[in-house]
Amino acid sequence: MSTDVNTTSEQQDDTGGAPPTGYRRLLARVGGLGPIAIKFNLLLILLALVVIGSMLSPAFLTTRNLLNLLQQSSVLGVMAMGMTFVILAKQIDLSVGSMSAFGGITVAWFMAAGYGVVPSLLLATAGGALLGMTMGGLSARLGLPSFIVSLAGLVSIRGLTFLVSDIPIGGLPASFVWLGGRIGPVPMMGIVFIIVTIVCGLVLRFTVFGEYVYATGGNEEAARLSGVPTRLIITGVFVISGSLAAFSGVLRTAWLTVGQPQAGEGMELDAIAAVVLGGTSLFGGRGGVFGTFIAVLLLSVLRNVFNLIGLGSFAQMVATGIILVAAIVVNTQVLQRSGA
């Protein structure tokens, strides 16, 4: 009899007055969701916005609206993929908005001059790659800050775009406009955006170049001493950024069926915001394209929700800025607490 009493007493001492076993198990299960919330915090924010949007309008969760959101995200998304490479290498590219306009007007100019669709597309994208290589080379070889070099690129490439044509160029062939159309209900641009994301993710994860990008961004001097060709890597990420920015302009031209020299103004800020919001560190060496992909969709959904509640364009700018800062702060805190 005394043994039973002692056993019960020992059990009470072990728990230290803790809640009942069932309650502790529930707490353990909830606590076990912590790593999931840390890993997929941005995705959870996106899902929360989707729920809010569906509550505001029954049309929000329709297939048509979701596919439209994917299409609207594609131009910024393709541009942001290139920006992800640049920021991972601890660089910055402020020229992507102007580069997008350059690609869009150049592809239209080539087709208007009688070149075929494929040659025009390749020449416009190659032009972006060449300009990107020039900026990356200046930054890497001469040791110039990429902020200054790309700021000069922002201005000069915009001027070059207007030299190509200072008026919109239309009358584009149907075989090109198809790129901005749909396969059934699915937008071609959305498919391209997803393919570009997958390819960029594979390059970063499974290639030596991707490994070197992370190494260069994490510690450029240590990477150089370890045999990493850091100058070549920096030049390479600018080539990728320039080509994808120009290609995003090609997509916009196909979508709108007209090349516009003033297109893409301010998009460099949206691209940087998407990359940072997606968890890529501005100090380089950490992040990836999956987070950027989710962040681009999040920004599109956010704007869609604002439109549903009738928020004016100027108020949207203010609200978007506040939400972006708050989301980035939360994301940074979560990553720091997770030890990432």
N, C-alpha and C positions, 0 to 999 in steps of 0.2 A: 504493500500500500504506500509506504514511504518512498519507494523507488519511483512510483508513478508521479508522486507529487514533485520529487526532485527533477524528473525528466521534463515535466511541464514547466517548472521554474527555469531550467536551463534553456528551453526553447524561447521563453519570454525574454531572457537575457540576451540571446543571440539576435533576436529581432530588434532589440533596443527600443521597443515601443513603436516599431515601424508599422505601416499600414498592413492590412491583411494580405495574404499571399496572392489572391486573385487580383487585387489592386496593383500590387508590385509587378505582376506579370503584364498588366495593361500598360503601366508606365514604361516597362522595358520594351514593349512592342512599339509604343509611340517614340521612345528614344531611338529605337532601331531605324526609324524613318529619317533620322538626322542626316546620315551620309547620303541618302537618296535625295533629300531636299537640297543638300549642298551641291551635289553633282548636277542636278537638273533644276536649279533654282530659276534660271531664266525661262526654261520651258514651262515651269509652273506659273510664272508671271504671265506668259503668253496665254496659257489655258484660262487663267483668271480673266484676262481681257476678253477672251472669246466668250466666256460665260456672261460677262457684263454686256457684250454686244448682242448676244442672243436674247437677253432680257429686255434690251432696249428696242429691238426690232426682230420680229419673227423671220424676216428675210435675211438676217445676218448669216445664219448657218446653212443657207441654201447652197447647193453645189455651184450654182452660177456665181454667187457672191464670193465664195471661197476661191474659185478659179480666177475671178477678176482680181482678187487680192494677190494671188500668186503672180499674175501678169504685171500688176502695178509694181510689184517688188523686184522684178527681174532686172531692170536697168541698174538700179542702185545695188542690187545683190551681186551682179557680175563685177561691177566696179569695186565693191567692198571686198570681194575675194582677192583682188590684186592688192588692195590696201592692207589686207591681213598679212601678206608676205612682207610688205615694207615695214609695218610696225613690229612684226615679229623679229625683224633684223635691227630693231631699235632705230629706225629711220622714220621719216614722215614725207608724204607726197601731197602737196597742196595743189598740184596741177591737174588732178584727175577730172575735175569738172570741165575745164577747158579742153582737156584731152578727149573727153567724151563728145564735146561739140565738134572738135576737129575730125574725129572718126566719122561722125554722122554726116557732116557736110562733105567730107572727102569721098565717101562711098557714093553719095548722090552725084557729085561732080564727075567722078570717073564713069558712072553709068550714063550720065547725060552726054559725056564725050564719046560714047560708043563702045566702051569696054563692057565685057560680059559681067554677069552678076558675080560669079566666083572670083575672077581676077580683081574686080573692084573691091570686093569684101576683103580679099587677102592683102591688097595694096593699102587699104585704109588701116587694117590691123597692123601691118608691118610698119606703117608710118608712125603709129603710136609706140610700137616697140623701139623704133629708131630714136624717137624723141626721149623715151624713157631711158634708153641706153646712154644718151648724151648727158642727161641729168645725173644718172647714177654714176657715170664715169667721172664727171666733174666733182661730185661729192666724194667718191672713193679715192680717186687718184690725187686730187689736189687738197683733200682734207677739208673741203668746204662743208659747212652744216647743211644737211639736206633740207632743212626748213627754208634757208635762204635761197638755195638753188631751185627748189620747187616753187617757191613764191615768185621767183623770176619767171619760171616756166608757166605759172598760172597766167601771168600777164602776156608774155610773148606768144604762147601757143594760142591764146584767145585772139591776139592780133593776127597770127598766121591763119587762123580759121576765117577771119573776115577778109583776108587777102585772097583766100581760095574763092570765097563768094560772100558778098555782104547782103545778099538777099536769099530767101528760102529757095530750095531747088526741089521741084516736084516732078510729076510725070514719070514716076519710077515703074519699071516693069513688074508685071504681076508675079513673076517667078521670084522676085526679091521681096515684094510686099508679103508674100506667103510666109516669110520668116516671122512676121509680126502678127500672123493670123492664128488659126486654130486647127488642130486635128480632132475633128468631132467637137466636143466641148472643151478640150484641153488646149490651153494656149501654148504655141510653139516656144515662146519666150520663156515660159515657166519650165518647160522641158530642158531648154538650153541652160537655164539658171541651175537646175538640179544637176545636170551633167557637169557643168563647170565646177560646182561645189564638190562633187565626188572626185573629179580629177585632181583638183587642188588638194583635197584631203589625202588622197593617195600619194601625191608627190611629197607632201610634208611628212607623212608617216612612214613611207616605205622606200624613200630614195636617199642617197647620200647628200644630194642637194638640200633636201628638207632638213636633214640632221645638221648640216652646216648652217642653215638659216637660224635654227634654234641656238646653235653654239655661238654664232656671231652676235645675235641679240642678247644672249645671256652674259657674255663677257668677251668683247671683241679682241682685246689684247691677249687674253688667255687662249682664245681660239686661234689667233694668228701664230702664237708661239707653239701651238700644238700641230701646226701644219695646215690649218684651214685657210684657203685662199680668200680671206675676208673681203678684199677689194672686189674680187670677181663676184662674190656672193652678193655684195651690196649693189653692184651694177646689175646683176641678174634679177634681183627683186624689183628693181625699177623697170627693167624690161618687161617683166610679167605685169606689173601695175600699169604701165603705159599701154601694152597690147590689150589688156582686159578693159581698161577705161575706153580706149578707142572702139573696141568691139561692143561695149555697152551703148555707145553712140550709134553704131550700126544697127543695133536692135531697136533703138528708139526711132531711128529713121524708118525702118521697116514697119514699125507699129503705127507711126503717125502718117506714113506715106509721103513724108516730105523731110528734107534735110534743113535744119535751122541753125544758123551760125551763133545765135544767142542762147542755144539750149545748154543745159547743165550748169547754169550759174548757181553757185552755192552748194552744189552737190558734194564737193570735197568735204564739207563739214558733216553732211549726213553720212558719208562713207566712214569718216573717222569715228563718228558717234556710234555707228553700228558695230564697228570692230571693237571699240573699247567696251561698249555695252555687252558685247558677246563674250567678254572675259579675257581678251588679249591685252596684255600689259603694255602701256605706253613706254615702259622701260625695257621692252623686248624680252625675248626668250621664253615667253609663256603665253599659251592661248592656242587657237586653232580655228578652222573654217566652220566647224559645226556650230560653235557659238555665234559666229558672225551670221550664219544662215538664219538661225532662230531670231537673232536681234533684228535683222532686216524685216522678217515677217512681223515681229512685234511692233516695229515702227509703222508698218502699213496698217495693221489692225488698230493701233492707237489712233491713227488719223481717221480711219473708218468710223471708229466709235465717236470721235469728236464730231464728225459730220452727222452722225445719227442723232446726237443731242443738240445739233444746231449751233455749235460753237463757231464763232467768227474766225476768219483766217488769222487775224492778228492775235486774238486770244489763244488760238491753237499754238502759235509760235511760243508764247509765254508758257503755256501749260506743258508743251512738249519739252521745253528746256528744263523746267522744274522737275518733271517726271524723269527725264534722262539723268539729271544730276543725282536725284534720289535713288534711282535704280542702280547707277554705277557705284554709289556709296555703299548700298546694301550688298551688291555683288562683290565688291572689294572686301568688305567686312567678312562676308561668308567665306570667301576664299582664304583670307588670312586666318580665320578660326579653324579652317579645315587643315591648315598647314600646307596649302598648295603653294 
